[in-house]
């Protein structure tokens, strides 16, 4: 049987025709359509972010008590010992090998409390152990919540999808819970700054967003979902800065199963925005819906395989913490580009420029030569990663 290419290019008279056979138009495939568009002209250049960030939700947090059938059958130990001796050891060593700097998102307590006085968690030993190890390796910590109740008011409708979740009795109660979380984190990690907020289960209301922006100015970014979930209550984002100054640093893929759809989305975004964002939870290893029955050895093999692929696909991709990605998205969002070109050069004038900007350059006819105002490196056949270090950039094109 014959195989039809997904995208191909043909010269036709004085012009070019590009065939894009991908019939999917949802967000996960935008990078492939971008690739098709970049083949139309002799050259194509577009701004990108250039960043890879790995988040660990619910970490550090209280460790579940008791046993898991999957952990017991594979390792013969309870959940607490597994977290320390296998899960954390493996993801920690993977980060050291590939220079990943995790962003951990703190949960202080797993109570269902949504009103009243929020008691401090006194069992802090494992918070300090895991948190300080993460910080010593160049990672950072952000906020996930006092507990795992999304910041939503009493009239919020979970659409029957989250039976264990409750609504907060008031915005004041939300604020009080976050104030306790802030106090708890500052006491345990006094040298750390907390700039990133991840909504529990990627759910947040407009009231919750407003509370973060108005009362917690140290929170500069909300990191939720890029791809809409199967329900209508998830907070879906793009890489932007909203009117209230909050940076949207959405997460593209998650977990350890990393099926074909997730890998396709990751590849698409690597081309479209030059970005990888991934999040995992320690308790993914306990949940059958998230692959626990495969066993940790297999789940970790899949995560390792993905990280190795990412590293080899684009070695120039920067490993960033959540707040560093926040800064990169701000630079990307504020950039204003004026482009001029002739047969042998591309000139960019960059408004809103601050210290650096990144671009992909596709050259379909020739190759790039000398560059002023920055540096250039090859990312793939005909594709180049450009770093601008000045607001005026000139790239020679050798035909």
C-alpha positions, 0 to 999 in steps of 0.5 A: 500500500502507498503512503501519503506524506502528511505535509509536502511541498511542490514548486508550481510556476513561479510559486509554491504549493504546500499540501497539508493533509492533517485534517485535525484543527484542534489546538494540539495540532497547531504546530503541524499547520505552522510547519506547513505555512513555513514552507510556502515562502523562501524564508519564514521567521516567527517568535518563539519562547524557547523553554522546557519546564517540568512541574510536580503537582502536590509536591511537597504535600502530605504523603498518603498513609497505608499501602497500594496494591501496585506498590506492594506487588512491585516493591513490597513496601508501603506508599511512604517508603516507595515515595522516598526510595523509588519514586523521588529517587528516580525522578530526582536522578532523571533531573540531574542527568538532563539538567531539569529543574523541577517546579514543585507545587505545595499542598499543606493539607488534604482536608476538605475545609472551606471555611473557618480557621485553617490550622497549620500542618505540624508534620513538616519533616517530609515537606522539608526533606523533599522541598530542600532537595528540590531547591538544592538542585536549582528547582523552585516551589510554587502554590497549589493550595492550602488543600486540594479544593479549587478556588471556586465560590458557592455558585460554581457548578462542577457538573457532577464530575468531582464528587469529593470537591466542595465550593468555598463559602466566601472569597474571604475563606479562600484568602484565609486559606492562601494566607495560611499556605503562604505563612507555612511555605515561608516558615519552611523555606524562608529563602524561597520566593513563590511566583507560580500558582497551579489550580487544583485539578486545573480548575479556578473561577474568575473570583479565584483569579481576581483574588490571586491578582489583587491579594497575592502580588508575588504570584505572577503566573497561573499554570493550568492547561493548554489542551481543554480537558474532557469537561467544561470546568477546566481552565484552558490557557494560551501563552499570554499576559492578561490585562491584570498582569497575570502570566498564563503559562499553560501545561501541555502534557502530563503524567507517565503514560504519555500516549501517542496523542500527548507525544503528538501535542508535545511535538506540535508545540516544540515546533510552534512555540519551541516549548515543552511543559509537563506535569506529574503527580506523585500519586499518579503511581497509585491511580489506575486511570493514570496508569498505576497498573502498569507499575512504576518501572514501566511508567518511569521508563516511559517518562525517561523515554520522553525526556531523552527524546526531548533532549535529542530533538532540540538540545538548545531547548532551555531548562527553565523553572516555572518563574523563569518560563514566566519571564520568557512568556512575558518577553514573548508576549510583549514583542512587536516585530517589524520585518524587512527583507531582500534577496539576501537578508532579513532585517528585524526591528523589535519593539518591546524588546528586553535583553533577549528574544527568540525566533525560529527561522525556516529557510527553504531556499539557501541557508543563513550566513552571518548575523548581527544582533544575535546568534543562530544555530541549526535546530533541524534540516532547514530550521534554525533557532535564532537568539536576538540580543539587540533590538535590531537584527540582521540575518544574511541569507546565502542563496 
